[in-house]
Amino acid sequence: MGREVEFTRATLAGKEIEYLREALDSGRWEGDGPFGRRCERLLEQETGSLRVFLTPSCTDALELVALLLDIQPGDEVILPSFTFVSTANAFALRGARPVFVDVRPDSLNVDETKVEERITSSTKAIVPVHYAGVGCEMNTINEIARRRDVAVVEDNAQGLFGRFRDKPLGSFGVMSATSFHGTKNITCGEGGALCVNEARLIDRAEVLREKGTDRARFLRGQVDKYTWRDVGSSYLLAEPLAAVLLAQLEERETIRIRRRKIWETYQANLVDWAEANQVRLPVVPPHCEQTYHMYYLLMPTEKRRTEFIGYLRDRGIRSATHYRPLHLSPMGRRWGYRDGDLPVTEDICARLVRLPFYNGLTEGEQTRVCEATLSWREREG
């Protein structure tokens, strides 16, 4: 059978070792160093954001968003239930109530036709999540937000360098948050970024991420000492991690090409099998340029998904489900959500399985995955 095919694995892409050694030798390991600044400038150029701040995680970036929006107890934030817990938790930490909306059955992104009906006088923000790096219907969402005077914040954890109608994901909202976790296309193990798209938020964002102080101005020589000016926390990415991140960012096009080949290989090999077995493959609208973040299958039933995952595991292949519905979690039920409230989300979460997908996945390993998947039809047929 050979070595197990892992579900995910971080992979060196270029000058990670060289840059890490340089950062360590410098003796300056804290955040906001030369490597961090180079990452931020590169991201600003590529995303069109006015200012990018590296953070220790995407979770931290979302928590910064909640602070910058002055989220208070009693506020409401609209978001999909089909997302990672951080999307909701960042706002719940400030006392806000997550208002969960169902997803579209095609892209699995938040259903834009169901957003406006959930807006109330307490709504402070709409948080679309670009699932699998495929853009939400941002023109519609932004129009609703403009008309109802609500902020839009993009959870772009999976969508860095993707585009919607030829505009970069992460550039539609007042802010966006992205991730460089070990499972992401571009990674430094743990890391994230806050992308700010409105000038009025930049100065305060700089203060909040430096423990509520004007230390950044002090380091630039703009003040002779720094002091406590606002609430805040420690939201800087350490310089050695920024060094690793820069090496990955410099190879972003090579990474994109490799991941596109993996995605298209799955698509080409599995399309006939999927039709014959009532399995749905990913849907990418023609006006979306995806990031090739993952490849998933929607099995006919939850039972068949469980059987399929076990079948692959018995053949040395690791696959994975994805999110459980947040509205049906113990926390979600505290806010009064019940089974059946979001039927598409509940159905999707029960049937979705993700195949192995990472930059270093070899052709031989992917062939094993495809052959095992195709043989599942023969076994069950």
C-alpha positions as CSV (number, residue, x, y, z in Angstrom):
1,M,0.0,0.0,0.0
2,G,2.9,2.3,0.6
3,R,3.2,5.4,2.8
4,E,0.0,7.0,4.0
5,V,-1.3,9.9,1.9
6,E,-1.7,12.7,4.4
7,F,-4.7,15.0,4.2
8,T,-2.6,18.2,4.5
9,R,1.0,19.1,5.1
10,A,3.0,22.3,5.1
11,T,5.6,22.4,2.4
12,L,8.7,24.5,1.8
13,A,8.3,26.7,-1.4
14,G,11.5,28.7,-1.7
15,K,13.9,30.6,0.5
16,E,12.3,29.8,3.9
17,I,15.4,28.4,5.4
18,E,17.6,31.2,4.1
19,Y,15.3,33.9,5.3
20,L,14.7,32.3,8.7
21,R,18.4,32.0,9.3
22,E,18.8,35.7,8.4
23,A,16.0,36.7,10.8
24,L,17.4,34.6,13.6
25,D,20.9,35.9,13.1
26,S,19.7,39.5,13.2
27,G,18.8,39.1,16.9
28,R,15.6,41.0,16.2
29,W,12.8,38.4,16.7
30,E,9.9,40.5,17.8
31,G,7.2,41.8,15.4
32,D,7.2,44.7,12.9
33,G,10.7,43.9,11.7
34,P,12.1,44.1,8.1
35,F,10.6,40.8,7.0
36,G,7.2,41.7,8.4
37,R,7.2,45.1,6.7
38,R,8.2,43.5,3.3
39,C,5.3,41.0,3.7
40,E,2.9,43.9,4.4
41,R,4.0,46.0,1.4
42,L,3.7,43.0,-0.9
43,L,0.2,42.2,0.3
44,E,-0.8,45.8,-0.1
45,Q,0.4,45.9,-3.7
46,E,-1.3,42.6,-4.5
47,T,-4.6,43.1,-2.7
48,G,-5.1,46.8,-3.2
49,S,-5.6,47.3,0.5
50,L,-4.6,50.7,1.9
51,R,-2.8,49.1,4.8
52,V,-2.0,45.5,5.8
53,F,-1.0,44.5,9.3
54,L,0.4,41.1,10.0
55,T,-1.1,39.3,13.0
56,P,-0.4,36.1,14.9
57,S,-3.5,34.5,13.3
58,C,-6.6,35.2,11.3
59,T,-8.5,34.9,14.6
60,D,-6.5,37.8,15.9
61,A,-7.2,39.8,12.8
62,L,-10.9,39.2,13.3
63,E,-10.7,40.2,16.9
64,L,-9.0,43.5,15.8
65,V,-11.9,44.0,13.4
66,A,-14.4,43.7,16.3
67,L,-12.4,46.3,18.3
68,L,-12.2,48.7,15.3
69,L,-15.9,48.4,14.7
70,D,-16.5,49.2,18.4
71,I,-18.7,46.1,18.8
72,Q,-20.7,46.3,22.0
73,P,-22.9,43.9,24.0
74,G,-26.3,43.7,22.3
75,D,-24.9,44.4,18.8
76,E,-25.6,41.8,16.1
77,V,-23.3,40.5,13.4
78,I,-24.6,38.6,10.3
79,L,-22.5,35.6,9.1
80,P,-22.9,32.1,7.8
81,S,-23.2,29.2,10.3
82,F,-21.0,27.2,7.8
83,T,-17.6,28.6,8.9
84,F,-14.8,28.2,11.4
85,V,-15.7,29.2,15.0
86,S,-13.3,32.2,14.9
87,T,-15.7,34.1,12.5
88,A,-18.3,34.1,15.2
89,N,-16.1,34.1,18.3
90,A,-14.3,37.3,17.5
91,F,-17.6,39.2,17.8
92,A,-19.1,37.1,20.6
93,L,-16.0,38.0,22.7
94,R,-17.2,41.6,22.5
95,G,-20.8,40.7,23.6
96,A,-22.3,40.6,20.1
97,R,-25.0,38.1,19.0
98,P,-24.1,36.1,15.9
99,V,-27.0,36.1,13.5
100,F,-26.6,33.0,11.3
101,V,-27.7,32.9,7.7
102,D,-28.0,29.9,5.5
103,V,-25.6,29.2,2.6
104,R,-26.2,28.8,-1.2
105,P,-26.4,25.2,-2.3
106,D,-24.0,25.8,-5.2
107,S,-20.9,27.7,-3.9
108,L,-21.6,27.0,-0.2
109,N,-21.1,30.7,0.4
110,V,-23.6,32.8,2.4
111,D,-26.9,33.2,0.6
112,E,-27.0,36.9,-0.3
113,T,-30.8,36.7,-0.9
114,K,-31.3,35.9,2.8
115,V,-29.1,38.6,4.3
116,E,-31.3,41.7,4.3
117,E,-34.2,40.0,6.0
118,R,-31.9,39.4,9.1
119,I,-30.8,43.0,9.4
120,T,-32.2,44.9,12.4
121,S,-31.5,48.2,14.1
122,S,-28.8,46.3,16.2
123,T,-26.9,45.0,13.1
124,K,-23.3,46.3,13.1
125,A,-21.7,44.2,10.4
126,I,-22.1,41.5,7.7
127,V,-19.3,39.0,7.5
128,P,-19.2,37.0,4.3
129,V,-16.8,34.0,4.2
130,H,-15.2,33.1,0.9
131,Y,-15.5,29.3,1.2
132,A,-12.8,27.3,-0.5
133,G,-11.5,30.6,-1.9
134,V,-14.5,31.2,-4.1
135,G,-15.9,34.7,-3.8
136,C,-19.3,35.4,-2.3
137,E,-21.7,37.6,-4.3
138,M,-20.0,40.8,-3.1
139,N,-21.8,43.3,-5.3
140,T,-25.2,42.3,-3.9
141,I,-23.9,42.1,-0.3
142,N,-22.2,45.5,-0.6
143,E,-25.4,47.1,-2.1
144,I,-27.5,45.8,0.8
145,A,-24.9,47.0,3.3
146,R,-24.7,50.5,1.7
147,R,-28.5,50.8,1.7
148,R,-28.8,49.7,5.3
149,D,-25.7,51.5,6.6
150,V,-24.0,48.4,7.8
151,A,-20.3,47.6,7.6
152,V,-19.0,44.7,5.5
153,V,-16.0,42.7,6.7
154,E,-14.7,39.8,4.6
155,D,-13.5,36.6,6.3
156,N,-10.9,35.9,3.6
157,A,-9.0,33.1,5.4
158,Q,-9.2,30.9,2.3
159,G,-9.4,33.5,-0.4
160,L,-6.1,35.4,-0.6
161,F,-5.3,36.2,-4.2
162,G,-8.8,35.1,-5.4
163,R,-11.0,37.4,-7.4
164,F,-14.7,38.2,-7.8
165,R,-15.6,39.9,-11.1
166,D,-11.9,40.7,-11.6
167,K,-11.5,42.5,-8.2
168,P,-9.4,41.0,-5.4
169,L,-11.2,39.2,-2.6
170,G,-10.6,41.1,0.6
171,S,-11.0,44.5,-1.1
172,F,-14.8,44.7,-1.0
173,G,-15.3,45.3,2.7
174,V,-14.1,48.1,5.0
175,M,-11.7,45.4,6.3
176,S,-10.8,41.8,5.7
177,A,-8.9,39.1,7.6
178,T,-6.8,36.4,6.0
179,S,-4.9,33.3,7.3
180,F,-1.5,31.8,7.0
181,H,-2.2,28.8,9.1
182,G,-0.4,25.5,8.2
183,T,-3.5,24.3,6.2
184,K,-3.5,27.4,3.9
185,N,-2.1,27.8,0.4
186,I,0.6,30.2,1.8
187,T,1.7,29.5,5.3
188,C,4.1,30.3,8.1
189,G,2.6,27.7,10.4
190,E,0.5,30.2,12.4
191,G,-0.2,33.7,11.1
192,G,-2.7,36.1,9.6
193,A,-3.3,39.6,8.4
194,L,-5.7,42.4,8.8
195,C,-6.3,44.3,5.5
196,V,-7.7,47.8,6.0
197,N,-9.6,49.4,3.1
198,E,-10.7,52.7,4.7
199,A,-8.1,55.3,5.7
200,R,-10.1,56.4,8.8
201,L,-9.3,53.0,10.4
202,I,-5.6,52.8,9.8
203,D,-4.2,54.9,12.7
204,R,-6.4,53.2,15.3
205,A,-5.6,49.8,14.0
206,E,-1.9,50.5,14.5
207,V,-2.6,51.5,18.1
208,L,-4.9,48.6,18.9
209,R,-2.4,45.9,17.7
210,E,0.4,47.5,19.8
211,K,-1.4,46.9,23.2
212,G,-3.3,50.2,22.8
213,T,-0.2,52.3,22.7
214,D,1.5,54.5,20.1
215,R,4.7,52.4,20.2
216,A,4.8,52.2,16.4
217,R,5.0,56.0,16.2
218,F,7.8,55.9,18.8
219,L,9.8,53.4,16.8
220,R,9.5,55.6,13.7
221,G,10.8,58.6,15.7
222,Q,7.5,60.5,15.6
223,V,7.2,60.8,19.4
224,D,9.9,60.8,22.1
225,K,8.1,58.2,24.2
226,Y,5.0,56.0,23.9
227,T,2.0,55.7,26.1
228,W,-1.3,53.9,26.6
229,R,-3.9,55.6,24.4
230,D,-6.7,53.0,23.7
231,V,-7.8,49.5,24.4
232,G,-5.8,46.9,22.6
233,S,-3.8,43.7,22.8
234,S,-0.7,42.1,21.4
235,Y,-1.3,41.4,17.7
236,L,2.1,41.3,16.1
237,L,3.6,38.4,14.1
238,A,7.1,37.4,15.3
239,E,9.8,38.2,12.8
240,P,11.0,34.6,12.2
241,L,7.5,33.7,11.1
242,A,7.4,36.7,8.9
243,A,10.6,35.6,7.3
244,V,9.0,32.2,6.5
245,L,5.9,33.9,5.2
246,L,7.8,36.2,2.9
247,A,9.5,33.2,1.2
248,Q,6.1,31.7,0.6
249,L,4.6,34.9,-0.7
250,E,7.4,35.3,-3.2
251,E,6.4,31.9,-4.6
252,R,2.7,32.7,-4.7
253,E,2.4,32.2,-8.5
254,T,4.3,28.8,-8.4
255,I,2.1,27.7,-5.6
256,R,-1.1,28.8,-7.4
257,I,0.0,26.9,-10.6
258,R,0.7,23.8,-8.6
259,R,-2.6,23.9,-6.7
260,R,-4.5,24.6,-9.9
261,K,-3.0,21.4,-11.4
262,I,-4.0,19.3,-8.4
263,W,-7.6,20.7,-8.4
264,E,-8.0,20.2,-12.1
265,T,-6.6,16.7,-11.9
266,Y,-9.3,15.7,-9.4
267,Q,-12.0,17.4,-11.5
268,A,-11.0,15.6,-14.7
269,N,-10.6,12.2,-13.1
270,L,-13.8,12.3,-10.9
271,V,-16.4,14.0,-13.1
272,D,-17.9,10.8,-14.6
273,W,-17.6,8.9,-11.3
274,A,-19.4,11.6,-9.5
275,E,-22.3,11.7,-11.9
276,A,-22.7,7.9,-11.7
277,N,-22.6,7.9,-7.9
278,Q,-24.8,10.9,-7.2
279,V,-21.8,12.8,-5.8
280,R,-21.6,16.6,-6.4
281,L,-18.2,18.2,-7.2
282,P,-17.3,21.8,-6.3
283,V,-19.2,24.6,-8.1
284,V,-17.2,27.7,-9.1
285,P,-19.2,30.5,-10.8
286,P,-17.7,31.8,-14.0
287,H,-17.2,35.3,-12.6
288,C,-15.1,33.9,-9.7
289,E,-11.4,33.3,-9.9
290,Q,-10.8,30.8,-7.1
291,T,-7.7,30.1,-5.1
292,Y,-7.7,26.3,-5.4
293,H,-7.7,26.1,-1.7
294,M,-9.4,22.6,-1.4
295,Y,-11.2,19.9,-3.3
296,Y,-14.4,18.6,-1.7
297,L,-17.1,16.1,-2.6
298,L,-20.8,16.2,-1.5
299,M,-21.7,12.6,-0.9
300,P,-25.4,11.5,-1.4
301,T,-26.0,10.9,2.3
302,E,-24.1,11.2,5.6
303,K,-24.0,7.4,5.9
304,R,-22.3,7.2,2.5
305,R,-19.8,9.9,3.5
306,T,-18.8,7.9,6.6
307,E,-18.4,4.7,4.5
308,F,-16.3,6.6,1.9
309,I,-14.0,8.1,4.5
310,G,-13.4,4.7,6.1
311,Y,-12.8,3.1,2.7
312,L,-10.1,5.7,1.9
313,R,-8.6,5.3,5.4
314,D,-8.4,1.5,4.9
315,R,-6.3,2.2,1.8
316,G,-3.9,4.5,3.6
317,I,-5.5,7.8,2.5
318,R,-6.6,10.5,4.9
319,S,-9.6,12.6,4.0
320,A,-11.7,14.9,6.3
321,T,-15.1,16.4,6.8
322,H,-15.4,20.1,7.5
323,Y,-17.4,22.5,9.7
324,R,-20.2,21.4,12.0
325,P,-23.0,24.0,11.9
326,L,-22.2,26.7,14.4
327,H,-25.9,27.4,15.0
328,L,-26.3,23.8,16.3
329,S,-23.2,23.9,18.6
330,P,-23.7,24.3,22.3
331,M,-22.9,28.0,22.0
332,G,-25.3,28.4,19.0
333,R,-28.1,26.8,21.0
334,R,-27.5,29.3,23.8
335,W,-28.8,32.0,21.3
336,G,-31.9,29.9,20.6
337,Y,-31.0,28.2,17.3
338,R,-32.6,24.8,16.7
339,D,-32.3,21.9,14.2
340,G,-33.9,22.9,10.9
341,D,-33.3,26.6,11.2
342,L,-30.7,26.5,8.3
343,P,-31.6,23.5,6.2
344,V,-28.9,23.9,3.5
345,T,-26.1,24.4,6.0
346,E,-27.3,21.3,8.0
347,D,-27.5,19.2,4.8
348,I,-24.1,20.3,3.5
349,C,-22.3,19.8,6.7
350,A,-23.5,16.2,6.9
351,R,-22.4,15.2,3.4
352,L,-19.1,17.1,2.7
353,V,-15.8,15.4,2.6
354,R,-12.4,16.9,1.6
355,L,-9.7,15.0,-0.3
356,P,-6.0,15.3,0.3
357,F,-4.8,18.7,-1.0
358,Y,-1.5,20.5,-0.3
359,N,1.3,22.1,-2.2
360,G,3.6,19.1,-1.9
361,L,1.0,16.4,-2.9
362,T,2.8,14.3,-5.5
363,E,1.4,13.1,-8.7
364,G,1.8,9.5,-7.5
365,E,-0.1,10.3,-4.3
366,Q,-2.9,12.0,-6.1
367,T,-3.2,9.0,-8.5
368,R,-3.6,6.8,-5.5
369,V,-6.4,9.0,-4.2
370,C,-8.2,9.0,-7.6
371,E,-7.8,5.3,-8.1
372,A,-9.2,4.5,-4.6
373,T,-12.1,6.9,-5.1
374,L,-13.0,5.3,-8.5
375,S,-12.8,1.8,-7.0
376,W,-15.3,2.8,-4.3
377,R,-17.9,2.8,-7.1
378,E,-16.9,-0.7,-8.2
379,R,-17.1,-1.9,-4.6
380,E,-20.5,-0.3,-4.0
381,G,-22.0,-0.9,-7.4
